[in-house]
Amino acid sequence: MRSILSVIILSSTLIIISCNSSRKVSPGKPEEANAAEIRSTVVIKNKVAARVINTKNISANEVVNFAETLQGIKYTYGSTVKEKGFDCSGLINYVFNHFKISVPRTSVDFTNAGKEVSIKDARRGDLILFTGSDPRSGVVGHMGIITENNKGQIQFIHAASGPGVMISGMNAYFVPRFVKVNRVFSVL
């Protein structure tokens, strides 16, 4: 009994700290911020090389449509395997690799991938980056793919510890952790 309890406690701890998005969030809540009001206050503290992601002739819509089919897949820290579950960058890696698009494996390596755009100009397929659970960390620790920008109401798909792959909006949990939006697709 004691070993079972230890396994449960260890598993719970890993879920809470992994991918640094342990809070369950729901899309469409009235408390969500409008993109015009969102400003990043995060100061990036590490040097990350710029990266070009060659999306070939694949459209952002194709990639997002595929990502949306993965909703409900469980969260598993460090995994890029659908049958095991995904962490946040594992989801991105799996989705892009489905289209044979090479991307970095970790969320921090996406810090300077593509071209930064204003969140108010975010569009379907753009990558949205956040710090981990500590907004003061200055390090990208969570990410997702924008699914919608409906008059400033941003929605994004991501893998969150606990609920797994889901679509969320820019609520009070994500706004302080928001780092930036990077555009990697030229074709919608």
C-alpha positions as CSV (number, residue, x, y, z in Angstrom):
1,M,0.0,0.0,0.0
2,R,2.8,2.4,0.9
3,S,4.6,1.8,-2.5
4,I,1.3,2.5,-4.4
5,L,0.9,5.7,-2.5
6,S,4.5,6.7,-3.3
7,V,3.9,6.0,-7.0
8,I,0.7,8.1,-6.9
9,I,2.4,11.0,-5.2
10,L,5.4,10.9,-7.6
11,S,3.1,10.7,-10.6
12,S,1.1,13.6,-9.4
13,T,4.2,15.7,-8.8
14,L,5.5,15.0,-12.3
15,I,2.2,16.0,-13.9
16,I,2.0,19.2,-12.0
17,I,5.5,20.4,-12.9
18,S,5.9,19.0,-16.4
19,C,5.4,21.4,-19.3
20,N,4.6,23.9,-16.7
21,S,0.9,24.1,-17.5
22,S,-0.8,22.2,-14.8
23,R,-3.9,24.3,-14.5
24,K,-7.1,23.2,-16.2
25,V,-8.4,25.9,-18.4
26,S,-11.5,26.2,-20.5
27,P,-12.0,28.1,-23.8
28,G,-14.7,30.7,-24.3
29,K,-14.8,32.1,-20.7
30,P,-15.8,35.7,-20.4
31,E,-12.7,36.5,-18.3
32,E,-10.5,36.0,-21.4
33,A,-8.5,38.9,-22.5
34,N,-8.7,40.5,-25.9
35,A,-5.5,40.4,-27.9
36,A,-5.5,44.2,-28.2
37,E,-5.1,44.4,-24.4
38,I,-2.3,41.7,-24.1
39,R,1.3,42.8,-23.7
40,S,4.1,40.5,-22.8
41,T,5.9,41.6,-19.7
42,V,8.3,38.6,-19.9
43,V,12.0,39.4,-20.3
44,I,13.7,36.6,-22.0
45,K,16.8,35.6,-20.0
46,N,18.5,33.2,-22.2
47,K,20.1,33.4,-25.7
48,V,18.3,31.1,-28.1
49,A,19.4,30.9,-31.7
50,A,17.1,32.1,-34.5
51,R,15.5,29.2,-36.4
52,V,13.9,29.0,-39.8
53,I,11.2,26.3,-40.1
54,N,10.6,25.2,-43.7
55,T,6.9,24.6,-43.9
56,K,7.3,23.7,-47.6
57,N,3.9,24.1,-49.3
58,I,1.9,22.9,-46.4
59,S,-0.8,25.3,-45.3
60,A,-1.4,26.4,-41.7
61,N,-5.0,25.2,-42.0
62,E,-3.8,21.6,-42.8
63,V,-1.6,21.6,-39.8
64,V,-4.2,23.0,-37.4
65,N,-6.9,20.8,-38.8
66,F,-4.7,17.8,-38.0
67,A,-3.8,19.1,-34.6
68,E,-7.4,19.5,-33.7
69,T,-8.0,15.8,-34.3
70,L,-5.7,15.1,-31.4
71,Q,-7.8,16.7,-28.7
72,G,-8.3,14.5,-25.7
73,I,-4.9,12.7,-26.1
74,K,-3.5,12.4,-22.6
75,Y,-0.5,14.4,-21.3
76,T,2.8,12.6,-20.9
77,Y,5.9,14.6,-20.0
78,G,8.7,14.2,-22.6
79,S,6.6,12.3,-25.1
80,T,6.1,12.8,-28.8
81,V,4.3,9.4,-29.2
82,K,0.5,9.7,-29.7
83,E,-0.2,6.3,-28.0
84,K,1.7,7.4,-24.9
85,G,0.5,11.1,-24.8
86,F,2.2,14.4,-25.4
87,D,3.8,17.2,-23.6
88,C,3.4,20.7,-25.1
89,S,6.4,20.6,-27.5
90,G,5.9,16.9,-28.1
91,L,2.4,17.7,-29.5
92,I,4.0,20.4,-31.8
93,N,6.7,18.0,-32.8
94,Y,4.2,15.2,-33.6
95,V,1.9,17.5,-35.6
96,F,4.7,19.1,-37.7
97,N,6.5,15.8,-38.2
98,H,3.2,14.3,-39.6
99,F,3.8,16.7,-42.5
100,K,7.5,16.0,-42.6
101,I,8.3,19.5,-41.3
102,S,11.4,19.6,-39.1
103,V,11.0,21.5,-35.9
104,P,12.9,21.8,-32.6
105,R,12.0,19.3,-29.9
106,T,11.7,21.5,-26.8
107,S,9.6,24.6,-26.3
108,V,12.6,26.8,-25.4
109,D,14.1,26.1,-28.8
110,F,11.1,27.7,-30.4
111,T,11.8,31.1,-28.7
112,N,13.2,32.6,-32.0
113,A,11.7,30.2,-34.6
114,G,9.9,32.0,-37.4
115,K,9.0,35.7,-37.4
116,E,7.6,37.4,-34.4
117,V,4.1,39.0,-34.9
118,S,1.9,41.0,-32.6
119,I,-0.7,38.9,-30.8
120,K,-3.4,41.1,-32.2
121,D,-2.3,40.0,-35.7
122,A,-2.0,36.3,-34.7
123,R,-3.6,33.9,-37.1
124,R,-4.4,30.2,-37.4
125,G,-1.2,28.2,-37.4
126,D,1.0,30.8,-35.6
127,L,2.9,29.4,-32.6
128,I,2.1,31.0,-29.2
129,L,4.8,30.9,-26.5
130,F,4.6,31.1,-22.8
131,T,6.9,30.9,-19.8
132,G,6.5,27.9,-17.6
133,S,4.4,28.3,-14.5
134,D,6.6,31.1,-13.2
135,P,6.1,34.3,-15.4
136,R,9.4,35.7,-13.9
137,S,11.5,32.8,-15.2
138,G,12.2,34.5,-18.5
139,V,12.3,31.1,-20.3
140,V,9.8,29.7,-22.8
141,G,8.4,26.6,-21.1
142,H,5.0,26.1,-22.7
143,M,3.6,26.5,-26.2
144,G,0.7,25.9,-28.5
145,I,-0.7,26.6,-32.0
146,I,-3.2,29.4,-32.6
147,T,-6.5,27.9,-33.8
148,E,-8.4,31.1,-34.0
149,N,-8.3,34.8,-33.7
150,N,-11.9,36.0,-33.6
151,K,-11.8,39.8,-33.2
152,G,-9.0,39.5,-30.7
153,Q,-10.3,36.4,-28.9
154,I,-7.3,34.1,-29.2
155,Q,-7.7,30.3,-29.0
156,F,-4.8,27.8,-29.2
157,I,-4.3,24.1,-29.0
158,H,-1.8,22.7,-26.6
159,A,-1.0,19.8,-24.3
160,A,-1.6,20.7,-20.7
161,S,-0.7,18.5,-17.8
162,G,-3.9,17.1,-16.4
163,P,-6.4,17.5,-19.2
164,G,-4.0,16.7,-22.1
165,V,-4.5,18.1,-25.6
166,M,-7.1,20.8,-25.5
167,I,-8.0,24.2,-26.9
168,S,-7.8,27.2,-24.5
169,G,-8.1,30.9,-24.6
170,M,-6.1,33.7,-23.2
171,N,-7.4,33.7,-19.7
172,A,-5.9,35.0,-16.4
173,Y,-3.6,32.0,-16.2
174,F,-2.0,32.5,-19.6
175,V,-1.8,36.2,-20.0
176,P,0.9,36.8,-17.4
177,R,3.0,34.0,-18.9
178,F,2.6,35.1,-22.5
179,V,5.9,35.6,-24.3
180,K,5.1,36.1,-27.9
181,V,3.6,34.8,-31.2
182,N,5.8,33.4,-33.9
183,R,4.7,33.0,-37.5
184,V,6.2,30.0,-39.3
185,F,3.7,29.6,-42.2
186,S,3.4,31.9,-45.2
187,V,0.5,29.9,-46.6
188,L,-2.8,30.0,-44.7
